[in-house]
């Protein structure tokens, strides 16, 4: 269960990082 949690967390983190990159943050 912990592995799945970290897997989802990593996906969300990458998504947020991509958005920040587009906005030039």
C-alpha positions as CSV (number, residue, x, y, z in Angstrom):
1,X,0.0,0.0,0.0
2,X,2.8,2.4,0.8
3,X,4.4,1.8,-2.6
4,X,1.1,2.7,-4.3
5,X,0.9,5.9,-2.2
6,X,4.4,7.0,-3.2
7,X,3.8,6.1,-6.8
8,X,0.7,8.4,-6.9
9,X,2.5,11.1,-5.0
10,X,5.4,11.0,-7.5
11,X,2.9,11.3,-10.4
12,X,1.2,14.3,-8.8
13,X,4.6,15.9,-8.0
14,X,5.6,15.6,-11.7
15,X,2.3,17.0,-12.8
16,X,2.7,20.1,-10.5
17,X,6.3,20.5,-11.7
18,X,5.2,20.5,-15.3
19,X,2.6,23.2,-14.6
20,X,5.1,25.3,-12.8
21,X,7.5,24.9,-15.7
22,X,4.9,26.1,-18.2
23,X,4.0,29.1,-16.1
24,X,7.7,30.0,-15.8
25,X,7.6,29.6,-12.0
